[in-house]
Amino acid sequence: MRRSKSSHFDRLAPVSAVPVTERPAREARRAVRRRMGMAIAALAALLVPLLSATSTSATSAPEDGADTFSVASGTVVVLSSSKVVISVPGSSPSLMITCTSSTFRGKTRSSLRFPTGLPLFTDASTSCTDNLGFTDSFAANSANGSWAVAEKDFTNAGAGDEGLPEPNATGDKFMIHMPKAGLVDTNNWPCRLTFAPSGNASISGAYNDAGTFSVKNAKIPISMSGPAFCGPASQTVTLTATYTLNPGIFDQG
């Protein structure tokens, strides 16, 4: 029997699984998938080191740099207070000394700490007074080191103001560095109070980054000499005061 031409051609040209008209679309989809895969790989290569660095910086990165004051090094800064109260609970009766004028004067340096001259604690130009009607004469000295002041910027540690725009008073502190035995008060009881008799002391308080330094019940060790009513030889007194800084410096860096 004679075969038809159509069956002869069918045997020579097998049927394709994908119609010819769909091949360009399939190739296009493959190309798109290849490009997407390459893009994802490239993005991953960028993100992995970035995320790693971010994780490391959250735990061990340094602060935002060395801090300095907002004024030029060598700028004269004056701290002044119109009321300093020193409480001496160890005396009998308890002694409370009030000075209506206290000043510190120094020049800034390239850090957040600078030395000052000897501070003054007076009632204007005379001795301070106490609640028992006596007078208290304060004399500062630098025999065991210089007096100094410093600002302590609140480090971030996950919650501080480092890295934020300054001035920023979140947690900032200001402090007075008192050298060993650097302040002596003699009153006409007579009692003699030597502040920080065994080593340096710090008087610390909140600072608003705008010139206001507030000290509340800062504890200072003293040695006491005099009659029995002056109290024990070793005591702790407290100091409360608000100092104004002129100019109102703040930290930056």
C-alpha positions as MATLAB code, in Angstrom:
seq = 'MRRSKSSHFDRLAPVSAVPVTERPAREARRAVRRRMGMAIAALAALLVPLLSATSTSATSAPEDGADTFSVASGTVVVLSSSKVVISVPGSSPSLMITCTSSTFRGKTRSSLRFPTGLPLFTDASTSCTDNLGFTDSFAANSANGSWAVAEKDFTNAGAGDEGLPEPNATGDKFMIHMPKAGLVDTNNWPCRLTFAPSGNASISGAYNDAGTFSVKNAKIPISMSGPAFCGPASQTVTLTATYTLNPGIFDQG';
ca = [
       0.000    0.000    0.000;
       1.361    3.444   -0.787;
       2.121    5.758    2.141;
       0.877    9.300    2.219;
       3.269   12.234    1.998;
       2.081   13.630    5.278;
       3.143   10.561    7.258;
       6.568   10.722    5.591;
       7.121   14.321    6.710;
       5.843   13.554   10.214;
       8.551   10.893   10.587;
      11.310   13.280    9.460;
      10.308   16.281   11.772;
       9.520   15.266   15.388;
       7.024   17.414   17.233;
       8.623   20.061   19.563;
       7.528   20.099   23.234;
       7.394   23.911   23.152;
       5.747   25.696   20.247;
       8.155   27.818   18.275;
       6.181   30.949   19.112;
       6.754   30.473   22.925;
      10.531   30.067   22.784;
      11.425   33.796   22.813;
       9.169   34.383   25.860;
      10.740   31.481   27.738;
      14.243   32.726   27.007;
      13.256   36.206   28.166;
      11.951   34.810   31.477;
      15.167   32.894   31.995;
      17.203   36.040   31.340;
      15.106   37.976   33.872;
      15.607   35.258   36.492;
      19.362   35.266   35.873;
      19.543   39.034   36.267;
      17.458   38.903   39.474;
      19.734   36.224   40.899;
      22.819   38.272   40.126;
      21.256   41.384   41.688;
      20.321   39.507   44.877;
      23.824   38.084   45.178;
      25.363   41.526   44.728;
      23.018   43.048   47.334;
      23.860   40.299   49.808;
      27.559   40.930   49.283;
      27.007   44.565   50.247;
      24.676   43.991   53.207;
      26.577   41.255   55.047;
      29.645   43.372   55.954;
      27.428   46.401   56.626;
      25.223   44.493   59.079;
      28.280   42.981   60.714;
      29.845   46.401   61.213;
      26.588   47.771   62.638;
      26.391   44.953   65.148;
      29.984   45.510   66.215;
      29.578   49.265   66.588;
      26.625   48.795   68.906;
      28.856   47.046   71.438;
      32.446   48.119   70.985;
      32.668   51.235   68.811;
      34.285   54.284   70.398;
      32.329   57.394   71.324;
      31.891   60.124   68.781;
      35.342   61.572   69.334;
      37.371   63.630   71.817;
      35.227   66.346   73.388;
      36.279   69.964   73.754;
      34.541   73.058   75.038;
      32.514   75.320   72.784;
      34.974   78.203   73.275;
      38.574   78.584   72.205;
      41.308   77.126   74.369;
      42.545   79.839   76.719;
      39.117   81.427   77.266;
      38.641   82.773   80.817;
      35.672   81.140   82.553;
      34.290   82.304   85.905;
      32.093   80.152   88.140;
      30.111   82.148   90.691;
      27.486   81.356   93.298;
      25.463   83.628   95.564;
      24.754   80.885   98.111;
      26.861   77.966   99.263;
      25.584   75.937  102.216;
      27.864   73.525  104.066;
      26.186   71.262  106.597;
      28.230   69.749  109.443;
      25.928   67.208  111.117;
      28.679   65.783  113.350;
      28.985   68.872  115.532;
      26.731   69.393  118.537;
      24.563   71.277  117.887;
      24.691   70.721  114.115;
      26.520   73.450  112.278;
      25.306   74.982  109.013;
      27.630   77.423  107.282;
      26.384   79.847  104.621;
      28.558   81.813  102.186;
      26.858   84.377   99.966;
      29.728   84.612   97.504;
      31.887   81.885   95.987;
      33.975   82.131   92.836;
      36.331   80.011   90.746;
      38.307   81.383   87.793;
      40.298   79.511   85.154;
      41.181   79.223   81.479;
      39.894   76.475   79.199;
      42.235   73.971   77.599;
      41.900   71.483   74.754;
      39.883   69.019   76.854;
      36.844   69.218   79.153;
      39.027   69.931   82.200;
      41.008   73.004   83.141;
      42.783   74.280   86.271;
      41.526   77.205   88.304;
      43.038   79.633   90.731;
      42.238   79.366   94.437;
      38.485   79.605   95.034;
      36.856   82.146   97.330;
      34.164   81.420   99.917;
      32.965   84.606  101.630;
      30.035   86.791  102.538;
      30.856   89.411   99.940;
      34.244   90.562  101.278;
      33.987   89.170  104.805;
      33.853   85.759  106.466;
      30.925   83.404  105.993;
      28.407   82.921  108.813;
      26.757   79.927  110.451;
      23.448   79.128  112.114;
      24.922   79.529  115.623;
      25.916   83.145  115.078;
      29.644   82.587  114.556;
      31.845   83.521  111.619;
      33.692   81.081  109.363;
      36.838   82.108  107.519;
      37.763   79.904  104.540;
      41.279   79.710  103.128;
      42.067   77.670  100.001;
      45.530   76.415   99.091;
      47.314   74.425   96.394;
      50.019   72.833   98.562;
      49.043   69.329   97.397;
      47.964   70.105   93.849;
      45.916   72.531   91.834;
      42.189   73.101   91.907;
      40.364   72.314   88.675;
      36.921   72.028   87.123;
      35.645   69.668   84.453;
      32.553   68.700   82.530;
      31.617   65.033   82.259;
      29.626   64.387   79.093;
      27.115   61.569   79.504;
      28.477   58.668   77.439;
      25.990   56.733   75.356;
      26.311   53.177   76.754;
      23.067   52.638   74.893;
      21.295   55.604   76.475;
      23.468   58.723   76.584;
      23.769   61.888   74.520;
      27.059   61.146   72.713;
      26.595   61.632   69.004;
      23.605   63.946   69.474;
      23.727   67.658   68.605;
      25.242   69.801   71.355;
      24.437   71.548   73.630;
      22.587   68.607   75.110;
      22.176   68.349   78.888;
      21.020   64.724   79.039;
      22.894   63.345   82.038;
      25.809   65.798   81.810;
      27.794   66.569   84.969;
      30.143   69.321   86.054;
      32.639   68.895   88.858;
      35.106   70.724   91.051;
      38.385   68.983   91.789;
      39.593   69.777   95.313;
      43.210   68.849   96.135;
      44.107   67.106   99.354;
      43.603   69.440  102.348;
      42.973   72.226   99.838;
      40.373   74.112  101.915;
      40.367   75.042  105.599;
      37.587   76.729  107.585;
      38.352   78.280  110.944;
      35.441   79.607  112.979;
      35.332   81.417  116.292;
      33.826   78.545  118.282;
      36.767   77.757  117.750;
      36.549   74.760  115.384;
      38.888   74.042  112.494;
      37.645   72.079  109.468;
      40.142   70.697  106.944;
      38.454   69.488  103.762;
      39.621   66.334  101.938;
      42.323   65.639  104.550;
      43.435   62.263  103.155;
      43.284   62.782   99.389;
      41.699   64.628   96.495;
      37.919   65.083   96.489;
      35.367   65.835   93.775;
      32.277   68.008   94.137;
      29.906   66.914   91.385;
      26.496   68.061   90.210;
      24.156   68.324   87.243;
      25.067   70.618   84.357;
      22.555   71.973   81.842;
      25.122   72.598   79.067;
      24.182   76.275   79.213;
      26.087   77.626   82.217;
      24.183   76.320   85.267;
      25.979   73.872   87.562;
      23.817   72.555   90.418;
      25.336   70.773   93.408;
      23.009   69.125   95.902;
      24.323   67.615   99.151;
      27.704   66.644   97.713;
      29.610   64.706  100.371;
      33.100   65.832  101.375;
      35.276   64.232  104.067;
      36.790   66.571  106.643;
      39.003   66.419  109.693;
      37.820   68.421  112.697;
      39.847   69.907  115.499;
      38.703   71.981  118.467;
      36.566   71.590  121.563;
      34.398   68.494  122.037;
      31.251   70.208  120.714;
      32.961   70.550  117.324;
      32.371   66.822  116.895;
      34.547   63.825  116.013;
      37.922   64.227  114.367;
      36.763   62.478  111.189;
      33.461   63.578  109.677;
      31.586   63.979  106.411;
      29.949   67.275  105.492;
      27.635   68.126  102.598;
      27.764   71.066  100.208;
      24.839   72.540   98.284;
      25.188   75.369   95.756;
      24.265   76.568   92.285;
      27.108   77.997   90.216;
      26.734   80.073   87.076;
      29.448   79.800   84.423;
      30.369   82.876   82.413;
      30.523   82.271   79.496;
      28.056   79.395   79.484;
      30.348   76.787   77.920;
      29.270   73.358   76.721;
      30.968   70.265   75.354;
      31.265   69.480   71.675;
      32.974   66.786   69.679;
];
